[in-house]
Amino acid sequence: MSENVWGYRETSGRLQGVDLTGFKVEAVDGSIGKVDKHSDEAGSAWIVVDTGPWIFGKEVLLPAGTVSRIDVAEERVYVDRTKEQIKNAPEFHRDKHLGDAGYHDELGAYYRSGGAFGGRPL
């Protein structure tokens, strides 16, 4: 289990200064949308994914620790969770949850535990 679900893994290929906005996001079982917003804040890094029609246009917030690999050339972000795990994560509302420490803790606990269906913990 990762000590910090809110930090990019050293092996992810994350390059400081590269804007991930618009990159396609791939779960282990297929595409889930595009990066709409991201933060590289130390200890609190995340991406917000616009899921488009996949879950009816909702956005999801994924802690940086879920990112397994970033391919800058192909503009893709790969996460090590299934679509179902992401869909079942605590609901995200941009206006309510960005900067909310309680939501941050709840989401971190969800992904640290592996999420739905006993997936791999971070």
C-alpha positions in Angstrom: 0.0 0.0 0.0 1.3 3.4 -0.9 2.0 5.8 2.0 0.5 8.6 -0.1 -2.3 8.0 -2.5 -2.1 11.7 -3.3 1.3 11.6 -4.9 2.4 10.4 -8.4 4.5 7.2 -8.4 8.1 7.6 -9.4 7.5 5.1 -12.2 4.4 7.0 -13.6 6.4 9.1 -16.0 4.9 12.3 -14.7 6.9 15.3 -16.0 6.7 18.6 -14.1 5.4 21.4 -16.3 3.5 19.1 -18.7 -0.2 20.1 -18.9 -2.3 17.0 -18.8 -5.6 18.8 -19.7 -7.2 17.0 -22.6 -5.2 13.8 -22.2 -7.3 10.7 -22.6 -7.7 8.6 -19.5 -7.6 4.8 -19.7 -8.7 2.4 -16.9 -7.5 -1.2 -17.0 -10.6 -2.1 -18.9 -11.0 0.8 -21.3 -11.4 4.5 -21.8 -13.1 6.6 -19.1 -12.8 10.1 -20.5 -10.4 13.1 -20.6 -8.5 15.1 -18.1 -10.4 18.3 -17.4 -8.2 19.6 -14.6 -5.2 18.5 -12.6 -3.1 19.5 -9.6 0.5 18.7 -8.9 0.4 20.1 -5.3 2.8 18.1 -3.2 0.8 15.6 -1.0 -2.5 16.5 -2.8 -2.0 15.7 -6.5 -5.0 14.6 -8.5 -6.8 14.6 -11.9 -10.4 15.4 -12.6 -11.8 13.3 -15.4 -14.7 14.4 -17.6 -16.4 11.0 -18.3 -18.6 12.3 -21.1 -21.3 9.8 -21.9 -19.7 6.9 -20.0 -21.4 7.8 -16.7 -23.7 10.5 -18.0 -21.3 13.4 -18.2 -20.2 13.3 -14.6 -16.7 14.2 -13.4 -14.6 12.0 -11.2 -11.6 12.9 -9.1 -8.7 10.4 -9.1 -5.8 10.7 -6.7 -2.4 10.8 -8.5 -1.5 7.5 -6.8 -4.0 5.7 -9.1 -2.0 6.8 -12.2 0.2 3.9 -13.3 1.7 5.5 -16.4 1.6 8.7 -18.5 2.3 8.6 -22.2 3.1 12.2 -23.2 3.6 11.4 -26.8 0.2 9.7 -27.1 -1.4 12.2 -24.6 -2.8 9.3 -22.5 -3.0 8.8 -18.7 -3.3 5.2 -17.6 -4.8 4.4 -14.2 -4.7 1.0 -12.4 -8.4 0.8 -11.6 -11.4 -0.6 -13.4 -14.3 1.4 -14.7 -16.5 -0.1 -12.1 -14.1 0.9 -9.3 -14.0 4.4 -10.5 -17.8 4.6 -11.1 -18.3 3.4 -7.5 -16.0 5.9 -5.9 -17.5 8.6 -3.6 -19.4 11.0 -5.8 -17.5 14.2 -6.9 -19.0 17.6 -7.3 -16.4 20.2 -8.3 -17.9 23.2 -6.5 -18.4 21.2 -3.3 -15.4 18.9 -3.1 -12.3 20.7 -4.5 -10.4 21.7 -1.4 -12.7 19.8 1.0 -10.5 17.9 3.5 -13.3 15.5 4.5 -13.9 14.5 0.9 -10.2 14.2 0.3 -9.9 11.8 3.3 -13.0 9.8 2.2 -11.7 9.4 -1.4 -8.2 8.6 -0.2 -9.5 5.8 2.1 -11.6 4.4 -0.8 -8.6 4.1 -3.2 -6.2 3.0 -0.5 -8.6 0.1 0.2 -8.6 -0.9 -3.4 -12.0 0.5 -4.2 -15.0 -1.6 -5.2 -14.8 -5.3 -5.6 -11.5 -5.6 -3.6 -9.2 -4.2 -6.3 -5.5 -3.7 -5.7 -4.8 -1.3 -2.9 -2.2 1.4 -3.6 
